[in-house]
Amino acid sequence: MLVKKAELAAVAVKQHQYPQDELPEVASAGRSNVGKSSLLNTLTNRKNLARVSGTPGKTRTINFFQINDAFRIVDLPGYGYAQVSQKEKERWGKLMEDYFAAQRIDLGVMIVDARHAPTNNDITMANWFLESGCPFVVVANKLDKVKKSELEGNLALIRKTLDFGDDVLILPFSAEKGTNRD
């Protein structure tokens, strides 16, 4: 898909701040520092659309990015490790729960680290997608940091740990190099 227009449409910490139109929404979820913002920037071919940081936990709000005036990509706060207080992590969790409860997701993109087994938080997120019936794909990011000889085993470990059947699509991806961008 050729992205001609990509812009921040809204920043929300409460449901009344969500965009009120009917555009389809693609929600990206993943642990802190897994590369959600980098993935968004790579997919839209923009360097600074979403803020990228080497410090986990920089996305602290729900960010709605409008793409080609046709749909939105929703960048959710990360879960898991971040150098913030437990109270702040709980606030992020509540933000995500409220967004999920609003039933706005047309497609979920669960982002995991291709180098490691999924975390307990990843398992919880995968279970939400499976139990909700929300269509989703899994992106195994950081492909550029995985040896080719290890990739197949890592993807199998991700599938097994998340208890996914063959019907769940797992896409190896590198935001760094743009591998499998199309």
C-alpha positions in Angstrom: 0.0 0.0 0.0 1.3 3.4 -0.9 1.0 5.8 2.0 0.5 9.3 0.7 -0.8 10.8 3.9 0.0 9.9 7.5 -0.7 12.2 10.4 -1.4 12.1 14.1 -5.2 12.4 14.4 -5.7 12.2 18.1 -4.0 11.5 21.4 -6.2 10.0 24.1 -6.2 9.1 27.8 -10.0 8.8 28.0 -12.7 7.4 25.7 -14.3 10.7 24.9 -11.0 11.8 23.3 -11.1 9.0 20.7 -11.9 10.1 17.1 -15.6 9.9 16.6 -15.9 9.0 13.0 -16.2 5.4 11.6 -12.8 4.9 10.1 -11.5 1.3 10.5 -8.8 0.9 13.2 -5.7 -1.3 13.2 -4.4 -1.5 16.8 -0.8 -2.3 17.6 -0.1 -3.9 20.9 3.2 -5.2 22.3 5.5 -5.0 25.2 7.6 -1.9 25.9 10.6 -1.6 23.6 9.4 -4.2 21.1 9.4 -1.6 18.3 5.8 -0.6 17.9 6.6 3.0 17.0 9.5 1.9 14.7 7.1 -0.5 12.9 4.6 2.3 12.4 7.2 4.6 11.0 8.5 1.9 8.7 5.1 1.0 7.4 4.2 4.6 6.7 7.6 5.4 5.3 7.9 8.3 7.8 10.9 8.7 10.1 9.2 10.6 12.9 5.5 9.9 12.7 5.6 8.0 16.0 8.1 8.8 18.7 10.9 6.3 19.0 13.1 5.9 22.0 15.7 3.5 23.3 14.1 3.7 26.7 11.1 1.4 27.2 7.8 3.1 28.0 7.8 6.3 25.9 4.3 5.7 24.6 2.1 6.8 27.5 -1.1 7.6 25.6 -3.3 6.0 22.9 -2.1 7.6 19.7 -4.4 7.5 16.6 -2.6 7.9 13.3 -4.8 8.6 10.3 -3.5 6.9 7.1 -4.6 8.2 3.6 -7.8 9.4 5.2 -8.9 5.7 4.9 -8.1 4.1 8.2 -6.2 4.6 11.5 -3.3 2.8 13.1 -3.7 3.0 16.9 -0.4 2.9 18.8 -1.2 1.6 22.3 1.1 1.9 25.3 3.5 -1.0 25.8 3.1 -3.5 28.5 5.7 -5.2 30.7 9.1 -3.7 31.4 9.5 0.0 31.6 11.3 2.3 34.0 8.2 3.9 35.4 6.2 3.4 38.6 3.8 0.6 39.2 1.0 3.2 39.4 1.9 4.4 35.9 2.0 0.9 34.5 -1.5 0.3 36.0 -2.7 3.5 34.3 -1.4 2.2 31.0 -3.2 -1.1 31.6 -6.5 0.8 32.3 -6.0 2.8 29.1 -5.6 -0.4 27.1 -8.5 -2.1 28.8 -10.8 0.9 28.1 -9.8 0.9 24.4 -10.4 -2.8 24.1 -13.7 -2.6 25.8 -14.8 0.1 23.3 -14.7 -2.6 20.6 -13.2 -0.4 18.0 -10.5 -2.7 16.7 -11.0 -3.9 13.1 -7.6 -5.7 13.0 -5.1 -6.3 15.8 -1.3 -6.3 15.3 0.4 -8.0 18.1 4.1 -7.3 18.0 6.6 -9.7 19.7 10.4 -9.8 19.7 11.7 -12.4 17.2 14.7 -13.0 19.4 13.0 -14.2 22.5 10.2 -16.4 23.8 7.0 -14.4 24.4 6.5 -13.1 28.0 3.6 -13.8 30.3 2.2 -10.4 29.2 2.5 -11.5 25.6 0.5 -14.6 26.4 -2.2 -12.5 28.1 -2.4 -10.3 25.0 -2.6 -13.3 22.7 -5.3 -14.9 24.8 -7.3 -11.7 24.6 -7.1 -11.7 20.8 -8.0 -15.4 20.6 -10.9 -15.2 23.1 -12.3 -11.9 21.7 -12.5 -13.2 18.2 -10.9 -10.0 17.0 -9.0 -10.7 13.8 -5.2 -10.2 14.3 -1.8 -11.0 13.0 1.5 -11.3 14.9 4.6 -9.4 13.8 7.9 -10.9 15.0 9.9 -7.7 15.0 13.7 -7.3 15.3 14.4 -9.9 12.6 17.6 -8.1 11.7 19.0 -9.2 15.1 18.2 -12.9 14.6 20.6 -15.3 12.8 19.1 -16.9 9.7 19.8 -20.3 11.2 17.8 -19.4 14.3 14.7 -17.8 12.7 12.6 -20.9 12.1 13.2 -22.2 15.6 12.4 -18.8 17.1 9.1 -18.5 15.1 8.2 -22.1 16.2 8.9 -21.1 19.8 6.7 -18.0 19.5 3.8 -20.1 18.0 4.2 -22.8 20.7 4.4 -20.4 23.6 1.4 -18.4 22.5 -0.5 -21.6 21.8 -1.3 -20.6 18.2 -2.4 -23.0 15.5 -1.3 -22.7 12.0 -4.2 -20.4 11.2 -2.5 -17.5 13.1 -0.2 -15.5 10.8 3.2 -14.7 12.2 5.2 -12.3 10.0 8.9 -11.9 10.6 9.7 -8.2 10.3 12.6 -5.8 10.7 11.6 -2.2 11.3 15.3 -1.4 11.2 15.9 -2.7 7.7 12.3 -2.7 6.4 12.4 -6.5 5.8 8.9 -7.8 4.8 7.5 -4.3 4.9 5.3 -5.0 1.9 
